[in-house]
């Protein structure tokens, strides 16, 4: 994974008011910590930070004027729940060659057998890898798998140097038989009954029979 250089600025103002002023300048308040160092409070350029964090586990080379450059991984990213912009970033300092534990995405490819349903039980998996060689994700193929097939963490083909940090029997993908129309209708009826919803009886389409004249 390539390093993304970010030119940061140290900051001495804290609190909600200071954070709002930083964000008004299109910057992001952040804190660097780890390896026994005191937390370093910085502000990051908003656009560059947004682009960097589009990549999961982005390896960032933080350059602060007057200080040594530090490698860091995003630990926690706070976003505005409505507008989605980045409000704050926690960064953990890492060293070249050290092992770190991170979640990587699981990508499913291929088509299972007909009349099956592929359920991704875990969209990510915890692995251990070198801080500078974190894989972007792991791909699993469901091509031709029949109902009842399962893919566990131990089945994942991880890159060299990357190992599992979860139980090997952790279920990742489950292939089940697709529900029939009758099963779906029965499940819907059960859910409606639990919610107290009464189904309307279908209207009769029979025309009234006229009485014959005597």
SULDADA-V420915 format. One line per field, one symbol per residue. ss: DSSP state (a for helix, b for strand, c for the rest). psi: psi as a letter, one per 20 degrees, with the letter a starting at -180 (. if undefined). Layout:
ss: ???
psi: ???
//
This chain:
ss: cccbbbbbbbcccccaaaaaaaaaccbbbbbbbbccbbbbbbbbbaaaaaaaccccccbbbbbbcccccbbbbbbbbbbccccccbbbbbbbbbccccbbbbbbbbbbbccccccbbbbbcccbbbbbbbccccccbbbbbccccccccbbbaaacccccccbbccccccbbbbbbbcccaaaaaaaaaaaaaacccccccccccccccccccc
psi: pqqopporpqqiprrhgggghghhjlrpqrpprrkjqqpoprqqpgghggggjipqlpopoooppjrqqppqqpgpopqpighiqphqppppprqpiqpqpqpqqpppqrprqqkrpoonhoirqprprqhjlpqhappppjojqrpiqqprhiipnqqpipqqjrphjppgpporpqqrhggghghghghhghikppppppqqjpqqpppqp.
//
